[in-house]
Amino acid sequence: MKPSMICTVVGVVLLFAGLPPQAKSSCTNPNNILNATYGWEGHALEAAGNTKAPKIGDFVPLVQVGHLTFDGNGNFSGGHDTNHGGVLIPHVDSGTYSVNSDCTTGTISFATGVGIRMSIVITSGGQEIKYVAANTGFVNSGTLRLMAAASCSASTLSGNSYGYASHGLVAAGNANGFPRIGGFVPFADAGQISFGADGSISGVDNASFGGVLMPGLPVSGTYSVNSDCTGTTTMTIAGVDNSWHFVILQGADQIIFVATPNGYVWAGTLTKD
C-alpha cells in the first residue's frame, strides 16, 4: 500500500474515533417502558447514624424481597419484606417513577416507608431494572426482574428443581462460638431444592458457616403459592427453621426469596435446573 493511501486510511479512522457516540433515539412515552410487575431483590447496609466515614460495625445489614407494579404512567404499587438486622418487616408500597428520554435511566421514589429513592438503569429491553439507592445513610443496590405474568398456583412450581448459591448473616445469639462481623456470623451456601406435586420440599444445602464447611445438610418442608405469584415455604435445613417468603419470576425460571426466621439476614435467587 502506498504511503499516501496509508495516511488517508489512518486519518479517516482517527476522524471517526474522535466523534462522540450517537445518542439513542428518544421514546415517545418513556414511562410506558415500565408497564408490568417486577420482582425485587435488594441488599443493603444502613448507617446507625450519619457519622463521618462509618465503619462496618456501625451499619445494620438488611435485605429486601418483594414486587412492584408499574402502570406505564409514572405510578407504582406493591409490597415487600425487609429483613432488617434479623427482624422481618412487611411493607405496603406506593410511589412514583420517571424514565428519562434516553429510555434507559430514571428514578423510582417511594411515598411509603422510609421514602426510598432509587437511581435506575433499565436493561434487556425492560426485562430487568438495576438500581442503587440515593438515600443518605444507606448502601443499597439490587435488581428488579419481570414476574410471571399469568395467575400462579402450586402447579407453577410442581416438579421443578432449582439450584442456588447465596450468602447471608446470622445474629450472634443464633450462632455462638463463631467469628462475627458487627455482631453477625457470615455464611455462604449453595444447594438444590425440589418442589413436589404433593406440596413438599426436599433438597440439600452445603454451607460455609463462619468459615466452617457444613456439607450435605438436608432440606425438607412444605410450600404454598398465591395467585399473584408470591408464596411461602415452611422448611428446615438440618432441622433448623429456614422458612422463606418468595416471588416467582417470569416463566418460573427463577425464584427470589427472603428468610423469615428472626436472626437471619438472608435473601437470594433460585435458578431452574
DADAPE-V263818 format. One record per helix or strand. SS is the DSSP state (h for helix, s for strand). FROM is the first residue (numbers start at 1). LEN is the number of residues. If there is no record, write none. Layout:
# DADAPE-V263818
((SS & FROM & LEN) (SS & FROM & LEN))
This chain:
# DADAPE-V263818
((h & 3 & 15) (h & 30 & 4) (s & 37 & 11) (h & 56 & 3) (s & 59 & 12) (s & 75 & 10) (s & 87 & 13) (s & 105 & 6) (s & 117 & 7) (h & 124 & 3) (s & 128 & 6) (s & 138 & 10) (h & 154 & 3) (s & 161 & 11) (h & 172 & 3) (s & 181 & 1) (s & 184 & 12) (s & 200 & 10) (s & 212 & 14) (s & 230 & 8) (s & 240 & 2) (s & 244 & 6) (h & 250 & 3) (s & 254 & 6) (s & 264 & 9))
